[in-house]
């Protein structure tokens, strides 16, 4: 088939819809063949599906290239153009962290999530940011806060803003800052009295630039807590995990805007240091390299088998992860495209790959690649997921859909054929054999992430059955992970969705 979409987001929707139609057709054909006992027809249906997926993917890739070629403003050919220039003249599509952008594209295709957002936006239609701020905090005029307004003007020029910035402050000793959804052409930055009094000018530049970044990337479009509260009866735990993962990735994008404003990685490092330690006096001798070095220690801790899955439900990355990600951006050709005084040492691709690895320490890991290890991981995921789905005696459509979301289309097609042919004991034997091979080559974090993804299957039908949990225990044991980890995954997911 040929695609008609003119933008990357529309093309993504068209591609996913075509995959869904092909998958539904394959399942129907396989079920009919199974009923008649025609295994040859089952295999033929799988081959036809794989050929269709290959064609769809090839045409999808070709259309992406055509769309990028038409977009003369794209600095790189593979940057999806999902951000407009209503509020700024800088290239947000280049500045954004890929992990932030990719989740937004995913959310735009999620009908359940979009329905919840529509309800929230209807309820918030009467809310006016400025009216609320004038009632709850003090507006800082240029006369009251000349330095802050100098910072605002500087950030406005650097970020090429089309609107004005208004500052507000409220009494609180905590170091905090935030932004509100803009009204017309005004952007609102809110600071606590604590951060305003105890941070230097260049540190406040980073803070203000960071908050403006949230506005430019329209992060307020996805209010995580409101979405989970409103959608408590309609959204699955996977939505909570994705939303919190996106929230953390969004901070990386906003940090880049902060660095553009302050133009000093040293100042950004001091800002993170103060936010982490609470120390703003000379009682500690701040050394940037020492602070960045904490990332190595944290990485080792996060890769430990006792890793706490509640990390998947936090809204901000740990500070050492953020400063490491910002260090990479500071050295990149991407930053050099915005700051002519910088000579990029690493390519955008190298930067994004390494930041993705860093962020994976706090979030689920996607199974990608064509290596033998990746194929075994996905095979394990499918067969293990199917054992979970059938544990309560019924494999329903929601579980099949959840299963298809965690593996590649080809693995899904091959897996369907496998489970139709094999008995349960044979499937268990293959899962155990795969686990034995994978245990040798996978890190603890990779194993934990696989178990987290497999837990999605137990939630899919809306009921977490004890028999499904037992299968998860068995899968954890086969990977030499303490089964208590399964209890923590489920407990944290339930807490988030209650």
C-alpha positions in Angstrom: 0.0 0.0 0.0 1.0 3.6 -0.4 0.7 6.2 2.4 -1.0 9.5 2.0 0.0 11.3 5.2 1.8 14.6 4.9 3.2 14.7 8.5 5.2 12.3 10.6 2.5 12.0 13.4 -0.3 11.3 10.8 2.0 8.8 9.1 2.6 7.0 12.4 -1.2 6.7 12.9 -1.7 5.4 9.3 1.1 2.9 9.7 -0.2 1.6 13.1 -3.7 1.3 11.7 -2.5 -0.8 8.8 -0.6 -3.1 11.1 -3.7 -3.5 13.2 -5.8 -4.6 10.2 -3.1 -7.0 9.1 -2.8 -8.5 12.6 -6.5 -8.9 13.0 -6.7 -10.7 9.6 -3.9 -13.1 10.6 -5.5 -14.0 13.9 -8.9 -14.7 12.1 -7.2 -16.9 9.5 -5.2 -18.8 12.2 -8.3 -19.4 14.3 -10.2 -20.7 11.3 -7.2 -23.0 10.4 -7.0 -24.2 14.0 -10.7 -25.1 14.0 -10.2 -27.2 10.9 -6.9 -28.6 12.1 -5.1 -27.3 9.1 -1.6 -26.4 10.4 -0.3 -25.7 6.9 -2.9 -23.0 6.5 -1.8 -21.6 9.9 1.8 -21.3 8.7 0.7 -19.7 5.4 -1.3 -17.1 7.3 1.8 -16.3 9.4 4.0 -16.0 6.3 1.4 -13.7 4.6 1.3 -11.5 7.7 5.1 -11.2 7.9 5.2 -10.3 4.2 2.5 -7.6 4.7 4.4 -6.2 7.7 7.6 -6.1 5.7 5.9 -4.2 2.9 4.1 -1.8 5.2 7.4 -1.1 7.1 9.3 -0.6 3.9 6.7 1.8 2.5 6.5 3.5 5.9 10.3 4.1 5.9 10.1 5.4 2.3 7.3 7.8 3.2 9.2 9.2 6.1 12.1 10.0 3.8 9.7 11.7 1.4 8.1 13.8 4.2 11.5 14.9 5.5 12.7 15.8 2.0 9.6 18.1 1.7 10.3 19.8 5.0 13.1 22.2 4.1 13.3 23.5 7.7 14.4 20.1 9.1 18.0 20.3 10.2 18.3 16.6 10.1 16.4 14.3 7.8 15.2 11.9 10.5 13.8 14.5 13.0 10.0 14.1 13.2 8.4 17.6 12.9 5.8 17.5 15.7 6.5 20.9 17.3 5.3 24.1 15.8 6.7 27.6 16.1 3.7 29.4 17.7 5.8 30.5 20.8 9.4 30.5 19.5 11.5 30.7 16.3 14.1 28.1 17.5 13.9 24.6 16.1 12.2 22.7 18.9 12.2 19.5 16.8 16.0 19.5 17.0 16.3 20.6 20.6 13.9 18.1 22.1 15.2 14.9 23.7 14.2 12.0 21.5 12.7 10.0 24.4 10.4 12.9 25.2 9.2 13.3 21.6 8.7 9.5 21.1 6.4 9.2 24.1 4.3 12.2 22.8 3.9 10.5 19.4 2.8 7.3 21.2 0.3 9.3 23.4 -1.2 11.0 20.3 -2.1 7.5 18.9 -3.5 6.2 22.2 -7.3 6.6 21.9 -8.0 5.8 25.6 -5.5 8.4 26.8 -6.9 11.0 24.4 -10.4 10.4 25.6 -9.3 11.1 29.2 -7.5 14.3 28.1 -10.6 15.5 26.3 -12.6 15.2 29.6 -9.9 17.0 31.6 -9.7 19.8 29.1 -13.4 20.3 29.2 -13.2 20.6 33.0 -10.3 23.0 32.8 -11.8 25.2 30.1 -12.7 27.9 32.6 -9.3 27.9 34.3 -7.2 31.0 33.7 -3.6 30.9 34.8 -3.1 34.6 35.4 -6.3 35.0 37.4 -5.3 32.1 39.6 -1.7 33.3 40.1 -2.8 36.9 41.0 -5.0 35.4 43.7 -2.4 33.0 45.1 1.0 34.6 44.7 2.8 37.9 44.3 3.5 39.2 40.7 7.0 40.5 40.5 7.2 43.6 38.4 10.4 45.0 36.9 10.5 47.5 39.8 10.2 44.8 42.4 12.6 42.3 40.8 14.9 44.0 38.2 17.4 41.2 38.1 14.7 38.6 37.5 13.4 40.7 34.6 16.9 41.0 33.2 17.0 37.2 33.2 13.6 37.0 31.6 14.7 39.4 28.7 17.9 37.4 28.2 16.0 34.1 28.0 13.4 35.7 25.7 16.2 36.7 23.3 18.1 33.4 23.4 15.0 31.2 23.1 13.5 33.6 20.5 10.2 33.8 22.3 7.2 35.5 20.7 5.5 36.2 24.0 6.3 38.0 27.3 7.2 36.4 30.6 5.5 37.2 33.9 7.1 36.2 37.1 5.3 35.3 40.4 6.6 34.3 43.8 5.0 32.6 46.8 6.3 32.1 50.3 8.1 28.8 50.7 11.6 27.9 51.9 11.7 24.9 49.5 13.7 25.3 46.3 11.1 25.0 43.7 9.9 26.6 40.4 7.1 25.8 38.0 5.2 27.1 35.0 1.5 27.5 34.2 -0.2 27.0 30.9 0.2 30.3 29.0 -2.7 32.7 28.4 -2.5 34.1 24.9 1.0 35.5 24.5 2.1 35.4 28.1 4.3 32.8 29.7 4.2 32.4 33.5 7.1 31.4 35.7 6.5 30.8 39.4 9.3 30.7 42.0 9.4 30.0 45.7 10.9 32.7 47.9 13.6 30.2 48.9 15.0 29.6 45.4 14.7 33.4 44.6 16.7 34.4 47.6 19.4 31.8 47.6 20.2 31.1 44.0 22.7 33.2 41.9 21.8 35.0 38.7 23.2 32.4 36.4 21.6 29.6 38.4 18.3 31.3 38.1 18.8 31.7 34.4 19.0 27.9 34.2 15.9 27.5 36.3 13.9 30.1 34.3 15.1 28.6 31.0 14.1 25.1 32.2 10.6 26.3 33.1 10.2 28.1 29.7 11.3 24.8 28.1 8.3 23.1 29.6 6.0 25.7 28.0 7.7 25.5 24.6 7.4 21.8 24.5 3.8 22.0 25.8 4.5 19.5 28.5 1.4 20.9 30.3 -0.7 19.0 27.7 -0.2 15.8 29.7 -0.9 16.5 33.4 0.1 13.1 34.6 -1.6 13.1 38.0 -4.8 14.5 36.6 -4.8 11.9 33.8 -4.3 9.0 36.2 -7.0 10.4 38.6 -9.5 10.9 35.8 -8.7 7.6 34.1 -8.5 5.4 37.2 -11.3 3.2 35.9 -10.3 3.3 32.2 -6.5 3.2 32.0 -4.2 0.2 32.5 -1.1 0.2 34.7 1.0 0.4 31.5 -0.4 3.9 31.0 0.9 5.0 34.4 4.4 3.6 33.7 4.5 5.3 30.3 3.3 8.6 31.6 5.8 8.7 34.5 8.6 7.6 32.1 7.6 10.5 29.7 7.5 12.9 32.6 11.1 12.1 33.4 12.1 12.3 29.8 10.4 15.7 29.5 12.8 17.0 32.2 15.7 16.3 29.9 14.2 18.4 27.2 13.5 21.3 29.6 17.1 21.1 30.9 18.4 21.7 27.4 16.4 24.9 27.2 17.8 25.9 30.7 21.4 25.4 29.4 20.6 27.5 26.3 19.6 30.3 28.6 22.4 30.2 31.2 25.0 29.1 28.6 27.1 27.7 31.4 27.3 24.0 32.2 29.1 24.9 35.5 26.1 27.0 36.5 23.7 24.2 35.6 25.8 21.8 37.7 25.7 24.2 40.7 21.9 24.4 40.3 21.5 20.6 40.5 23.9 20.5 43.4 21.8 23.0 45.4 18.6 21.4 44.5 20.0 18.0 45.6 21.8 19.0 48.8 19.9 22.1 49.9 23.3 23.7 50.7 23.8 27.2 49.3 26.6 28.4 51.6 30.4 28.0 51.3 30.3 25.2 53.8 30.8 22.7 50.9 33.4 23.1 48.2 31.4 22.4 45.0 33.4 20.5 42.4 31.5 19.8 39.2 33.6 16.7 38.2 33.0 15.2 41.7 29.3 15.8 41.4 29.2 14.2 37.9 31.1 11.3 39.3 28.2 10.3 41.5 26.5 9.1 38.3 28.9 6.1 38.2 28.0 5.1 41.8 24.2 5.5 41.1 24.4 3.5 37.9 25.9 0.6 39.9 23.2 0.8 42.5 20.4 0.9 39.9 21.7 -2.2 38.3 21.5 -4.1 41.5 19.1 -7.0 41.9 17.3 -5.3 44.8 16.4 -2.4 42.5 13.2 -0.7 43.7 10.5 -0.7 41.0 8.9 2.4 42.5 11.5 4.3 40.5 9.3 3.7 37.5 6.7 5.9 39.1 8.7 9.0 39.9 8.2 12.3 38.0 11.9 13.4 37.8 15.1 11.6 37.0 17.6 11.4 39.7 19.9 14.5 39.6 23.1 12.6 38.7 21.3 11.2 35.7 20.1 14.6 34.6 23.5 16.2 35.0 25.1 13.4 33.0 22.5 13.8 30.2 23.1 17.5 30.2 26.9 17.0 30.0 26.4 15.0 26.8 24.1 17.7 25.4 26.8 20.3 26.3 29.3 18.4 24.2 27.1 17.7 21.2 26.8 19.0 17.7 23.1 19.6 18.6 24.0 22.2 21.2 26.5 23.7 18.8 23.7 24.3 16.3 22.1 26.7 18.9 25.3 28.2 20.4 28.0 29.3 18.0 30.6 29.5 20.7 30.4 25.7 21.1 32.3 23.1 19.1 30.3 19.9 19.1 32.5 16.9 20.1 29.8 14.2 19.6 27.1 13.7 17.1 23.4 14.0 17.9 22.9 10.2 17.3 25.7 9.4 19.8 24.3 11.8 22.3 20.8 10.4 22.1 21.8 6.8 22.2 23.8 7.3 25.4 21.1 9.4 27.1 18.6 6.7 26.2 20.9 4.2 28.0 21.1 6.5 31.0 17.4 7.0 31.2 16.7 3.3 30.9 18.1 2.9 34.4 14.8 4.3 35.7 12.4 3.1 33.1 11.3 0.0 31.1 13.7 -1.1 28.4 12.4 -1.6 24.9 13.5 -4.7 23.1 15.1 -3.7 19.9 17.6 -4.9 17.4 18.1 -8.0 15.3 20.8 -9.7 17.4 20.4 -13.3 18.5 20.2 -12.1 22.1 17.3 -9.7 21.2 15.5 -12.5 19.4 15.8 -14.8 22.4 14.6 -12.0 24.7 11.5 -11.4 22.6 10.8 -15.1 22.2 11.0 -15.4 26.0 8.7 -12.4 26.4 6.1 -13.8 24.1 6.0 -17.3 25.4 6.2 -16.2 29.0 3.5 -13.6 28.4 1.2 -16.3 26.8 1.7 -18.5 29.8 0.6 -15.7 32.0 -2.4 -15.0 29.8 -3.7 -18.5 29.8 -3.0 -19.2 33.5 -6.6 -18.4 34.5 -8.0 -20.6 31.7 -9.1 -17.8 29.4 -6.9 -15.8 26.9 -9.0 -12.8 26.0 -8.5 -10.1 23.3 -7.1 -7.6 25.8 -4.3 -10.0 26.8 -3.5 -10.7 23.1 -3.4 -7.0 22.4 -1.1 -6.4 25.4 1.1 -9.3 24.3 1.4 -7.8 20.8 2.5 -4.5 22.3 5.6 -5.8 23.9 7.2 -7.8 21.1 7.9 -7.2 17.4 5.3 -8.2 14.8 7.4 -11.1 13.4 7.9 -12.5 16.9 4.2 -12.2 17.6 3.3 -14.0 14.4 5.8 -16.8 15.0 4.7 -17.1 18.7 1.1 -17.5 17.8 2.0 -20.4 15.6 4.2 -21.9 18.3 1.6 -21.9 21.1 -1.0 -23.3 18.8 1.3 -26.3 18.1 3.0 -26.9 21.4 1.4 -28.1 24.6 1.7 -26.2 27.8 4.6 -28.4 29.2 6.5 -28.0 25.9 6.1 -24.2 26.1 7.3 -24.2 29.7 10.3 -26.2 28.7 11.2 -23.8 25.9 10.8 -20.8 28.3 13.1 -22.4 30.8 15.7 -23.1 28.1 15.6 -19.5 26.9 15.9 -18.2 30.5 19.0 -20.3 31.0 20.6 -18.8 27.9 19.6 -15.3 28.7 20.7 -15.4 32.3 24.3 -15.6 31.1 24.2 -12.5 28.9 21.6 -10.2 30.4 22.2 -7.5 33.1 20.1 -7.5 36.2 18.3 -4.4 35.0 17.4 -6.1 31.7 15.9 -9.0 33.6 13.9 -6.6 35.8 12.7 -4.7 32.9 11.5 -7.9 31.1 9.6 -8.9 34.2 8.0 -5.5 34.5 6.9 -5.7 30.9 5.5 -9.2 31.4 3.5 -8.0 34.4 1.4 -5.9 31.9 -0.2 -9.1 30.7 -1.6 -9.9 34.2 -3.3 -6.4 34.2 -4.6 -6.5 30.7 -8.0 -8.1 31.4 -8.6 -5.8 34.5 -8.2 -8.7 37.0 -5.0 -9.9 38.5 -5.5 -13.6 39.1 -3.4 -15.5 41.6 -2.5 -18.1 38.9 -1.1 -15.3 36.8 1.0 -14.1 39.6 2.3 -17.6 40.2 3.5 -17.7 36.6 5.3 -14.4 37.1 7.0 -15.9 40.2 8.1 -18.8 38.1 9.5 -16.6 35.3 11.3 -14.5 37.9 12.8 -17.6 39.4 14.0 -18.9 36.0 16.0 -15.6 35.6 17.3 -15.9 39.2 15.4 -12.8 40.3 13.8 -12.8 43.8 10.1 -13.3 43.3 9.5 -10.6 45.9 10.3 -8.2 43.0 7.0 -9.3 41.3 5.1 -8.3 44.5 6.6 -4.9 44.4 5.9 -4.3 40.7 2.2 -5.2 41.2 1.9 -3.3 44.5 3.4 -0.1 43.0 1.3 -0.4 39.9 -1.9 -0.8 41.9 -1.0 2.2 44.2 -0.5 4.4 41.1 -3.9 3.4 39.6 -5.9 3.7 42.8 
